Amino acid sequence: MKILVCISNVPDTTTKITFTNDNTQFNTAGVQFIVNPYDEIALSRAIELCEGGKGTVTVINVGEATTDPTIRKALAIGADDAVRINAAPRDAYFTAYQIAEYAKTNDFDMILCGRESIDYNGSQVAAMIGEFLDIPSISIIKKLDHDGSTATIEREIEGGKEIISVTGKFIASCAEGTAEPKIPNMRGIMSARTKPLQVIEAKDIAQLSKIQQFETPPPRGAVKLVAAEETAKLIDLLHQEAKVI
């Protein structure tokens, strides 16, 4: 079994977000980047499915040379090899197209990724890859098993769970619970240095969307304390100032 895992290079969750160029570009100065946490879940499940010589795991990233340390971390976690498509991931459509073009010329049994990246939270890439490749796309899964020919997938839906069986190639986006993220050990870190990392150039594709401007949330206002017996005052504040009722 061959599994392709898509990974994003995202800012650490403790990063203070700022923007440059008139609020049109994320400011990367001094920012620590990590493997997208949801993608780590997908990678961990792929490694589990391939344990004991049952298959191989390839990670793929759309990014420039600055993402190589993040890719090496994925290799240290347990991926067998890696591919970097040498381009800035300008939007979900561009990213999905590049990954799909690579997958078309390489025979993978399944493609896994996280439910979303923690920087843009778009949840678009998996579905777009599925459309480009004309394969089933299952979103926000909580459990994945594979018996060698058929995948059994569990999703949470409103009021219950949905169990899906898929025969053949598919792509799935993983959420919490699919697997526990793995921590690279010293052996993994050392072996990651020599594992193959292939760099290929991006394919040409029209740009259909462009970020006009970023905005940070307004600063929080001061807290107003209302005595428990002043119910009328509380209601008035919620209505007139907070405008939530």
N, C-alpha and C positions, 0 to 999 in steps of 0.2 A: 504494500500500500504506500502511495506517495501522497503526502499532504503539503499543501502550500499555505503558509500562514502570513497574512498581511500585517505589518507592524508600522505604527506611526511614531515619529519622534516628537514628543510633546514636552512642554515645560513642566518641571516638578510642581507638585500640587501646592507647595509653599511659596511659589514664585509671586512676587508683587508685579502685577501686570501694568505696563505702560506702553505708550505708542509714540511713534515718530512720524516725520514727514506729514505734518498736518493731520495727525490721527488716521493715517491710511496704512500704516505698517506697524507690525508688532516689534517692540524694541527687545532685541535678543541680548543686549549688553549685560553681562554678568549673570545670565540665566543658566541654570543647570537643567539639562534635558534628560529625559528618561524614556524607556519603552512605555507606550500608552498602557495604563493598567488593565484595561479590558482586553487589549491585545495579548498581554501576558497571560491572561486566563485562557485565551484561545491557544496560545503556544503551549501552555502546560498540558492542556487536554490532548493536543496533537502528539506531544511527547509520550504521554501515557498510552495512547492508542498504538504507538509504534514500539513500545518497549518489548524487549525480548526478541529483537530482530524481525518484528512484524512489518516494519516499513521504515521510511525515511521522512524527515521533516525539513522543508526548505522555507526560509523566511524571505520575504520580499518587502522592500521599502522604496518609496518614491522620494528621493531627496538628494541633496548635494553632499559633498565629501564630509561636511560637518556632522552628518548623521552616522558615520562609520562607528564611532564608539557605542552608540545605541545598538547598532546591528551586532557588534561584537558581544554585547551583553546578552542578546538573544541567543547567540551561538554558545555562550558560556552556560546559559540555562539548559541547553541540550539540543538545539537545532543542529542538523548535520551540515548544512551549507546555507549560503545566503546570496541574494541578488539585490543590487541597488540600481534602480533606474535613475540615471544622473540628470535630475531636473528638480526645480523647486515645485512642490505640490500646490499649484496655484488655486485649485478648487477640487471638489469631490469628483466632478465629471472627468477632469484631466487625470486625476489619480486612478480612478476606476478603469479608464481606457488603457492606461499604461500597463496596469496589472493584467488586464484581460488580454492584451496583445501578447504579453509574455506567456500567459497560460495557454494560449492557443497553440503555441509551438512546443509545449512541454506537457507531457501526459500526467496530470494529477488526478487522483481519485476524488479528492475533496479540497475545498478551499475554506479556510477559517479566518475570522478576524474578530475584533471586539465589536460590541454593540454600537459603539461610537468612540470618537476620540475626545479626550477631556479638554481640548483647547477650543474646538468649534462645535462639538456636540451635535453634528449634523445627522448622523445615522443614515447616510446616503450611499456610502461606497459599496457595501455588500450587495445591495439591490441592483445598483448600476452594473457591477461586475456580472451578476447573474444575467442581466438583460443583454450585455455585450456578448456573453458566451452562450446564451440561450440554454441555461441550465436552471434548475430549481434554486430559489433563494429563500432561506428560512431565517427570519429575524428574531433576535433577542431570545436565544435558546438558553435553557437552564440545565439540560442534560443531553449527553451524546454518547451513544454506544454504536459499535460497528462489528458485525460478525464476519466480515470479509467480503460480503456482497451487498448487504442491506444495512443502512443506518437507521437507528431508532432514536428519534429526537423528541425531547419534551420542552414545551413552551408553557409559560403561564399566561392565561387569558383571564378576562374579567369573570370572576365567579368560579374559576376552576383551572384545570390544566388541559393542554392539548397534546396528544401523542401522535407523532408523524413518522411514517416509515418512508424511506427514500432509497430507491434502487438506482445505481448509476451515479454520475458526477453531480455535485451540488455545492453550494456555498452557504455557510451559516455564520451568523454573527452571535458571539457568545456574551452572556451576561454573568453576573456573580452566581456562583453555585455550580457552574459547568466544570470547574476544576479549581484547586487551590494553587495560587501562583507559586512557582518554584524559585528557590533562592540558589544562585550559582555557587558551587563549592570551589575549592582551590583547584581541583583537577579540571573542572569545567572551564575556569578562567584561563588556565594555562593552555588547554587544548584549543580554546577559541582563537588563539593567536595564529594557529596554523590551518584552521578550517577554511575552505574556499569561500571567497567573497567576490562574486562576479559583478562587474560594473558594466552596464549597457546604456546606450544613449536612448533618450525618449523619442517616441514617434510624434510626428506632426499632427496636431489636431486644433481645430478652431477654438478660440476662447469664447465661451458663451456667457460667462458671468464675470463680474469684477467687483471687488470690494470698494465701495465709495468712501466709507469712513467708519471708524470704530468709536464707540462711546462707552465710557465707564459709568457704572451706576452712580446716582447722586449720593453724596455723603449722608449718613444717617443723622437724623435730627436728635435733639436732646429728649431724654425720657421724661414724660410727664406722669407723676404719681397722683392717683385719684383715690381718695379715701373710700373704703368699702361701702359706707352708707350714702355716698354721693352718686347714686346710680344715674340720676338724671343728667348730671354733669358729664359722666363718662359717655353716655349715649350722645350727648350734644357734641363732644369732642370727636367721637367716631364719625359722626354725621358731617360736621362742619369742617373739621381740619383734616382728619385722616381720609374722609370720603370713602369709607369702606362699607357704609350702610346707607 
